[in-house]
């Protein structure tokens, strides 16, 4: 059991945005940080902030159930679920050439996994009568990239998953939020980081800098602290103003 601190699950927390979120929450929450492959990255996170690390594949029903059961048995509560785990395609390919295998992999991890993990968490939160849920999606939920079709489709569908859970759980005092990061400096964009920096300098973003994991973590902090509890279903664009349209 915990020492009274709220408990948060952050999926895909060993690197990138998830790591930033886990570090931010660790000051106030007992953080259960999941990872899939890089045990060294997960262990360094644990050493840095004292979180609990759990190897878990969000695309696996067995792993999802085991994660929730571990939280029940070890801590007896779940106050915050942050659905962050996600991958991009192994090879960028034109929508006319992209494979079904790539589609299935992306959909399993980026959509099916968080959708059904949330189902398990939401049932428990309903039992407890409290909790908050965050979906980390992407500007790719609405900005089409023809060489990343499967990623865009999965993120767009995950955005609807967030809305569905927000509608279902709001009457029970369990607010659900969607955070849409923009261009964030992580391993995921390492190969195209220079290109993005050039495009940002040329005006891609109204706020002329690339985002950092800490920028997303601050939005999660506001949710975790209850500052947005009367804004259930809100979409938070952490994107340097990319979502704004102007003439």
Residue frames relative to the residue before (quaternion, step in Angstrom):
aa qw qx qy qz dx dy dz
X 1.0000 0.0000 0.0000 0.0000 0.00 0.00 0.00
X 0.5242 -0.6409 0.4583 0.3231 3.57 -1.22 0.47
X 0.5463 -0.5934 0.4772 0.3489 3.54 -1.35 0.09
X 0.7183 -0.4041 0.2393 0.5133 3.55 1.21 0.47
X 0.5220 0.6221 -0.4188 0.4064 3.56 1.26 -0.18
X 0.5139 -0.6155 0.4837 0.3510 3.60 -1.06 0.62
X 0.3441 -0.7406 0.5514 0.1704 3.54 -1.22 0.63
X 0.0645 -0.7904 0.6091 0.0097 3.56 -0.95 0.93
X 0.2003 -0.7163 0.6517 0.1486 3.54 -1.15 0.73
X 0.0377 -0.7655 0.6423 0.0029 3.54 -0.92 0.99
X 0.2186 -0.7981 0.5477 0.1236 3.58 -0.47 1.13
X 0.8157 0.1913 -0.1697 0.5188 3.55 -1.13 0.70
X 0.3149 0.8258 -0.4158 0.2144 3.54 1.06 0.84
X 0.5117 0.6877 -0.4239 0.2924 3.60 1.15 -0.14
X 0.8059 0.1168 -0.0453 0.5787 3.59 1.12 -0.57
X 0.8239 0.3411 -0.1826 0.4140 3.51 -1.38 0.03
X 0.8384 -0.1177 0.1186 0.5189 3.53 -1.07 -0.83
X 0.6519 0.5340 -0.3234 0.4304 3.59 0.89 -0.87
X 0.6371 0.5204 -0.3250 0.4666 3.55 1.00 -0.79
X 0.6481 0.5223 -0.3167 0.4548 3.56 0.95 -0.87
X 0.6500 0.5089 -0.3081 0.4728 3.57 1.02 -0.81
X 0.6547 0.5148 -0.3150 0.4552 3.58 0.91 -0.90
X 0.6530 0.5086 -0.3138 0.4653 3.58 0.94 -0.85
X 0.6525 0.5206 -0.3117 0.4539 3.58 0.96 -0.86
X 0.7278 0.4498 -0.2475 0.4547 3.58 0.86 -0.96
X 0.5700 0.6533 -0.3815 0.3205 3.58 1.08 -0.63
X 0.6007 0.5791 -0.3675 0.4108 3.58 1.15 -0.40
X 0.7925 0.2797 -0.1310 0.5258 3.58 1.15 -0.54
X 0.7669 0.3314 -0.1512 0.5284 3.58 1.20 -0.55
X 0.4138 -0.5741 0.6168 0.3446 3.48 -1.38 0.23
X 0.1477 -0.8288 0.5386 0.0337 3.56 -0.45 1.23
X 0.1640 -0.7256 0.6623 0.0898 3.52 -0.96 1.00
X 0.0846 -0.8272 0.5552 -0.0170 3.55 -0.32 1.29
X 0.1871 -0.8009 0.5596 0.1025 3.57 -0.60 1.08
X 0.0251 -0.7596 0.6496 0.0185 3.50 -1.29 0.55
X 0.3762 -0.7405 0.5134 0.2159 3.55 -1.21 0.44
X 0.8565 0.1380 -0.0372 0.4960 3.59 0.68 -1.03
X 0.7721 0.4050 -0.2071 0.4438 3.57 0.61 -1.17
X 0.1816 -0.8155 0.5429 0.0853 3.57 0.09 1.29
X 0.6133 0.5555 -0.3602 0.4308 3.61 1.05 -0.67
X 0.6529 0.5024 -0.3115 0.4735 3.57 0.99 -0.81
X 0.6528 0.5110 -0.3124 0.4638 3.58 1.00 -0.83
X 0.6664 0.5004 -0.3076 0.4593 3.58 0.93 -0.83
X 0.6417 0.5075 -0.3354 0.4671 3.58 1.03 -0.68
X 0.6035 0.5347 -0.3487 0.4779 3.58 1.12 -0.62
X 0.6455 0.5147 -0.3173 0.4666 3.58 0.91 -0.90
X 0.6688 0.5002 -0.3044 0.4581 3.58 0.91 -0.88
X 0.6810 0.5118 -0.2875 0.4378 3.56 1.06 -0.76
X 0.8500 0.1482 -0.0449 0.5036 3.59 0.87 -0.86
X 0.5079 -0.6953 0.4043 0.3084 3.61 1.22 0.04
X 0.3916 0.7276 -0.4858 0.2849 3.57 1.17 0.39
X 0.5019 -0.5881 0.5285 0.3506 3.53 -1.36 0.17
X 0.1489 -0.7902 0.5864 0.0980 3.59 -0.79 0.91
X 0.0594 -0.7928 0.6061 -0.0236 3.54 -0.99 0.94
X 0.3271 -0.7184 0.5757 0.2134 3.57 -0.79 0.99
X 0.1859 0.7887 -0.5503 0.2013 3.56 -0.57 1.16
X 0.2340 -0.7496 0.6080 0.1167 3.54 -0.95 0.97
X 0.3623 -0.7772 0.4692 0.2109 3.57 -0.31 1.24
X 0.6306 0.5434 -0.3436 0.4347 3.61 1.15 -0.44
X 0.6415 0.5202 -0.3120 0.4697 3.59 1.30 -0.20
X 0.4362 -0.6989 0.5032 0.2611 3.59 -0.74 1.05
X 0.6246 0.5414 -0.3328 0.4539 3.58 1.03 -0.78
X 0.6859 0.4757 -0.2867 0.4703 3.58 0.88 -0.92
X 0.6251 0.5342 -0.3490 0.4496 3.60 0.97 -0.73
X 0.6727 0.4889 -0.2965 0.4697 3.58 0.88 -0.93
X 0.6546 0.5179 -0.3135 0.4528 3.58 0.97 -0.85
X 0.6248 0.5472 -0.3361 0.4441 3.59 1.04 -0.75
X 0.6856 0.4665 -0.2846 0.4809 3.58 0.86 -0.92
X 0.6480 0.5129 -0.3210 0.4627 3.58 0.98 -0.80
X 0.6186 0.5350 -0.3413 0.4633 3.59 1.03 -0.73
X 0.6544 0.5056 -0.3136 0.4667 3.58 0.96 -0.86
X 0.6307 0.5328 -0.3256 0.4608 3.59 1.02 -0.79
X 0.7293 0.4539 -0.2488 0.4475 3.54 0.75 -1.09
X 0.7327 0.4420 -0.2460 0.4554 3.59 0.89 -0.93
X 0.8463 0.2103 -0.0464 0.4872 3.55 0.85 -0.98
X 0.3573 -0.7968 0.4407 0.2076 3.58 1.21 -0.31
X 0.7786 0.2062 -0.1386 0.5762 3.58 1.24 0.18
X 0.0582 -0.7547 0.6500 0.0671 3.53 -1.32 0.39
X 0.1457 -0.8358 0.5286 0.0288 3.54 -0.44 1.26
X 0.8082 0.0768 0.0007 0.5839 3.56 1.13 -0.63
X 0.0783 -0.7525 0.6521 0.0487 3.54 -1.00 0.91
X 0.0768 -0.7730 0.6290 0.0303 3.55 -0.86 1.01
X 0.2050 -0.7823 0.5831 0.0774 3.56 -0.44 1.29
X 0.1083 0.8337 -0.5275 0.1222 3.54 0.01 1.30
X 0.5523 0.6525 -0.4029 0.3269 3.60 1.02 -0.72
X 0.2658 0.7523 -0.5694 0.1979 3.53 -0.92 0.92
X 0.1742 -0.7679 0.6083 0.1001 3.53 -1.24 0.47
X 0.3461 -0.6747 0.5927 0.2716 3.51 -1.31 0.26
X 0.6660 -0.5124 0.3330 0.4278 3.57 -1.19 0.26
X 0.5926 -0.5961 0.4133 0.3503 3.56 -1.15 0.65
X 0.7857 0.0650 -0.0139 0.6150 3.57 1.07 -0.78
X 0.3846 -0.7017 0.5431 0.2543 3.58 -0.84 0.92
X 0.0606 0.7970 -0.5958 0.0784 3.56 -0.83 0.97
X 0.5935 -0.5693 0.4366 0.3647 3.53 -1.12 0.68
X 0.6104 -0.5828 0.3941 0.3640 3.56 -1.06 0.73
X 0.6391 0.5264 -0.3282 0.4546 3.60 1.15 -0.49
X 0.7582 0.3744 -0.1844 0.5010 3.57 1.23 -0.41
X 0.4989 0.6877 -0.4253 0.3118 3.61 1.19 -0.41
X 0.4395 -0.7424 0.4615 0.2066 3.54 -1.04 0.90
X 0.5929 -0.5553 0.4500 0.3709 3.55 -1.27 0.40
X 0.6059 0.5635 -0.3623 0.4291 3.59 1.03 -0.70
X 0.6574 0.4954 -0.3054 0.4786 3.56 0.97 -0.85
X 0.6236 0.5408 -0.3268 0.4603 3.58 0.99 -0.85
X 0.6871 0.4942 -0.2885 0.4477 3.58 0.83 -1.01
X 0.6496 0.5186 -0.3215 0.4535 3.60 0.98 -0.82
X 0.6823 0.4832 -0.2910 0.4651 3.56 0.85 -0.96
X 0.6663 0.5091 -0.3095 0.4484 3.58 0.91 -0.90
X 0.6493 0.5341 -0.3228 0.4348 3.60 0.98 -0.81
X 0.7396 0.4098 -0.2258 0.4839 3.58 0.92 -0.90
X 0.7780 0.4001 -0.1890 0.4460 3.57 0.78 -1.05
X 0.7831 0.2969 -0.1541 0.5242 3.60 1.16 -0.46
X 0.7362 0.4185 -0.2533 0.4677 3.58 0.50 -1.16
X 0.6519 0.5475 -0.3191 0.4165 3.57 0.87 -0.91
X 0.7371 0.4011 -0.2570 0.4793 3.62 0.61 -1.03
X 0.5997 0.5662 -0.3735 0.4245 3.59 1.04 -0.66
X 0.7654 0.3729 -0.2131 0.4792 3.58 0.77 -0.96
X 0.5518 0.5440 -0.4125 0.4790 3.60 1.18 -0.27
X 0.6358 0.5233 -0.3194 0.4690 3.57 1.01 -0.79
X 0.6009 0.5573 -0.3616 0.4444 3.58 1.02 -0.71
X 0.6734 0.4849 -0.2922 0.4754 3.58 0.90 -0.91
X 0.6772 0.4915 -0.2942 0.4617 3.57 0.88 -0.95
X 0.6554 0.5302 -0.3169 0.4347 3.58 0.94 -0.88
X 0.6213 0.5365 -0.3452 0.4549 3.59 0.98 -0.75
X 0.6681 0.4877 -0.2948 0.4785 3.56 0.96 -0.87
X 0.6518 0.5104 -0.3190 0.4614 3.59 0.94 -0.84
X 0.6187 0.5287 -0.3419 0.4700 3.59 1.07 -0.65
X 0.6091 0.5394 -0.3426 0.4698 3.58 1.07 -0.71
X 0.7319 0.4268 -0.2207 0.4831 3.55 0.96 -0.96
X 0.3802 -0.7464 0.4657 0.2856 3.57 1.19 -0.48
X 0.7540 0.2804 -0.1896 0.5630 3.56 1.17 0.46
X 0.4074 0.6964 -0.5401 0.2396 3.52 -1.30 0.41
X 0.1744 -0.7463 0.6302 0.1244 3.54 -1.35 0.26
X 0.1358 -0.7919 0.5937 0.0444 3.56 -1.11 0.74
X 0.0961 -0.7834 0.6137 0.0209 3.54 -1.01 0.91
X 0.1552 -0.7409 0.6469 0.0925 3.54 -1.07 0.86
X 0.2022 -0.7401 0.6283 0.1292 3.57 -0.85 0.98
X 0.0519 -0.7995 0.5984 0.0066 3.58 -0.45 1.18
X 0.4301 -0.6726 0.5243 0.2961 3.61 -0.70 -1.01
X 0.5868 -0.5160 0.4654 0.4156 3.54 -1.28 0.23
X 0.5612 0.5988 -0.3838 0.4233 3.59 1.25 -0.31
X 0.4691 0.6479 -0.4534 0.3933 3.60 1.26 0.05
X 0.8088 0.1670 -0.0983 0.5553 3.61 1.19 -0.45
X 0.6674 0.4642 -0.3044 0.4964 3.61 1.20 -0.35
X 0.2993 -0.8045 0.4896 0.1534 3.58 -0.37 1.23
X 0.0358 -0.7481 0.6625 0.0128 3.53 -1.08 0.89
X 0.3317 -0.8079 0.4460 0.1962 3.59 -0.21 1.23
X 0.6636 0.4667 -0.3183 0.4905 3.59 1.23 -0.20
X 0.7251 0.3369 -0.2132 0.5614 3.59 1.32 0.08
X 0.0821 0.8670 -0.4894 0.0452 3.55 1.07 0.77
X 0.6922 0.4934 -0.2999 0.4330 3.58 0.78 -0.99
X 0.6266 0.5225 -0.3336 0.4723 3.59 1.09 -0.69
X 0.6677 0.5042 -0.3020 0.4568 3.58 0.88 -0.93
X 0.6563 0.5140 -0.3108 0.4565 3.57 0.92 -0.89
X 0.6672 0.5017 -0.3076 0.4566 3.58 0.90 -0.89
X 0.6779 0.4837 -0.3000 0.4654 3.59 0.93 -0.83
X 0.6211 0.5265 -0.3440 0.4677 3.59 1.04 -0.69
X 0.6721 0.4816 -0.2944 0.4793 3.57 0.96 -0.84
X 0.6270 0.5304 -0.3410 0.4575 3.60 1.04 -0.71
X 0.5855 0.5658 -0.3608 0.4548 3.57 1.13 -0.63
X 0.6605 0.4799 -0.3019 0.4923 3.59 1.00 -0.77
X 0.5945 0.5552 -0.3644 0.4534 3.60 1.04 -0.68
X 0.6429 0.5231 -0.3151 0.4623 3.57 0.97 -0.88
X 0.6647 0.5042 -0.3018 0.4613 3.58 0.94 -0.89
X 0.6396 0.5323 -0.3257 0.4488 3.58 0.96 -0.82
X 0.6868 0.4584 -0.2872 0.4855 3.57 0.89 -0.89
X 0.6069 0.5521 -0.3577 0.4459 3.59 1.05 -0.67
X 0.6565 0.5050 -0.3000 0.4733 3.58 0.97 -0.89
X 0.6995 0.4960 -0.2731 0.4360 3.56 0.87 -0.98
X 0.7896 0.3821 -0.1721 0.4482 3.57 0.89 -0.92
X 0.4988 0.6855 -0.4242 0.3183 3.61 1.15 -0.42
X 0.6650 0.5051 -0.3377 0.4344 3.66 0.86 -0.76
X 0.7023 0.4510 -0.2556 0.4879 3.57 1.24 -0.38
X 0.5717 -0.6383 0.3661 0.3629 3.56 1.24 0.35
X 0.5657 0.5488 -0.4010 0.4669 3.58 1.17 0.57
X 0.1487 -0.8320 0.5282 0.0816 3.61 -0.01 1.23
X 0.1669 -0.7655 0.6178 0.0671 3.53 -1.08 0.84
X 0.0934 -0.8107 0.5780 -0.0045 3.55 -0.93 0.95
X 0.2294 -0.7259 0.6261 0.1687 3.52 -1.31 0.43
X 0.1107 -0.7581 0.6393 0.0659 3.54 -0.96 0.91
X 0.1454 -0.7936 0.5887 0.0506 3.56 -0.80 1.09
X 0.1794 -0.7863 0.5819 0.1047 3.60 -0.20 1.20
X 0.3714 -0.6963 0.5661 0.2381 3.51 -1.25 0.53
X 0.7753 -0.2122 0.2104 0.5565 3.55 -0.85 -0.99
X 0.0096 0.8171 -0.5698 0.0869 3.55 -0.26 1.33
X 0.4599 -0.6966 0.4816 0.2669 3.57 -0.90 0.91
X 0.2729 0.7359 -0.5685 0.2464 3.57 -0.26 1.33
X 0.7058 -0.4233 0.3416 0.4538 3.55 -1.32 0.04
X 0.5976 0.6159 -0.3617 0.3644 3.58 1.06 -0.74
X 0.7759 0.3066 -0.1788 0.5216 3.60 1.04 -0.67
X 0.2827 0.8129 -0.4828 0.1619 3.59 1.25 0.16
X 0.6981 0.4934 -0.2844 0.4340 3.58 0.91 -0.88
X 0.7674 0.2953 -0.1742 0.5417 3.59 1.18 -0.44
X 0.3110 0.7894 -0.4863 0.2090 3.58 1.25 0.26
X 0.6546 0.5176 -0.3247 0.4452 3.60 0.90 -0.86
X 0.6359 0.5279 -0.3248 0.4599 3.57 1.01 -0.82
X 0.6611 0.4972 -0.3082 0.4698 3.58 0.93 -0.87
X 0.6225 0.5384 -0.3478 0.4490 3.59 0.97 -0.78
X 0.6559 0.5068 -0.3049 0.4691 3.57 0.98 -0.84
X 0.6759 0.4878 -0.2976 0.4654 3.58 0.94 -0.86
X 0.6245 0.5237 -0.3389 0.4699 3.58 1.05 -0.69
X 0.6495 0.5123 -0.3112 0.4679 3.58 0.96 -0.85
X 0.6971 0.4652 -0.2602 0.4796 3.58 1.18 -0.63
X 0.7060 -0.5021 0.2579 0.4277 3.59 1.25 0.13
X 0.3262 0.7616 -0.5077 0.2362 3.61 1.18 0.22
X 0.7906 0.2066 -0.0938 0.5688 3.59 1.01 -0.85
X 0.5134 -0.6290 0.4810 0.3309 3.61 -0.98 0.73
X 0.6960 0.3216 -0.2282 0.6000 3.57 1.10 -0.71
X 0.2932 -0.8447 0.4280 0.1319 3.54 -0.16 1.31
X 0.6155 0.4842 -0.4308 0.4485 3.54 0.51 1.18
X 0.5334 -0.5962 0.4890 0.3477 3.52 -1.26 0.44
X 0.4900 -0.6623 0.4810 0.2999 3.55 -1.10 0.66
X 0.2744 -0.7323 0.5996 0.1704 3.53 -1.30 0.43
X 0.6640 -0.5003 0.3663 0.4179 3.57 -1.22 0.44
X 0.6239 0.5634 -0.3387 0.4226 3.58 1.03 -0.76
X 0.5933 0.5671 -0.3733 0.4326 3.61 1.10 -0.56
X 0.6608 0.4757 -0.2950 0.5001 3.57 1.01 -0.81
X 0.6344 0.5528 -0.3255 0.4313 3.56 0.98 -0.86
X 0.6309 0.5381 -0.3410 0.4428 3.59 1.03 -0.70
X 0.6273 0.5163 -0.3401 0.4735 3.59 1.08 -0.67
X 0.6327 0.5096 -0.3254 0.4838 3.58 1.03 -0.77
X 0.6091 0.5620 -0.3473 0.4388 3.58 1.03 -0.76
X 0.6494 0.5152 -0.3251 0.4552 3.58 0.89 -0.86
X 0.6539 0.4967 -0.3062 0.4815 3.58 1.02 -0.81
X 0.6696 0.5194 -0.3012 0.4372 3.58 0.85 -0.99
X 0.7009 0.4618 -0.2610 0.4768 3.57 1.07 -0.74
X 0.5371 -0.6656 0.3873 0.3442 3.58 1.26 0.06
X 0.4098 0.7450 -0.4538 0.2668 3.57 1.24 0.18
X 0.7539 0.3430 -0.1910 0.5268 3.58 1.23 -0.42
X 0.2735 0.8208 -0.4742 0.1631 3.58 1.20 0.38
X 0.7075 0.3949 -0.2786 0.5157 3.61 1.15 -0.37
X 0.6180 0.5088 -0.3463 0.4891 3.56 1.19 0.58
X 0.0825 0.8400 -0.5302 0.0802 3.57 1.03 0.81
X 0.8069 0.2681 -0.2122 0.4817 3.54 -1.00 0.86
X 0.4373 0.7199 -0.4483 0.2993 3.57 1.27 0.00
X 0.2691 -0.7165 0.6205 0.1711 3.54 -1.19 0.71
X 0.1488 -0.7908 0.5911 0.0553 3.57 -0.67 1.13
X 0.2011 -0.7917 0.5703 0.0872 3.56 -0.56 1.19
X 0.0285 -0.7830 0.6208 -0.0278 3.56 -0.36 1.26
X 0.3625 0.7806 -0.3898 0.3276 3.53 0.60 1.24
X 0.5462 -0.6432 0.3993 0.3585 3.57 1.17 0.35
X 0.6746 -0.5097 0.2846 0.4518 3.56 1.23 0.49
X 0.3255 0.7818 -0.4858 0.2166 3.61 1.26 0.14
X 0.6701 0.5400 -0.3081 0.4056 3.59 0.99 -0.81
X 0.5755 0.6049 -0.3856 0.3926 3.60 1.17 -0.38
X 0.2165 -0.7588 0.6015 0.1248 3.53 -1.08 0.80
X 0.0463 0.8050 -0.5894 0.0487 3.53 -0.98 0.79
X 0.3466 -0.7188 0.5659 0.2072 3.53 -1.28 0.41
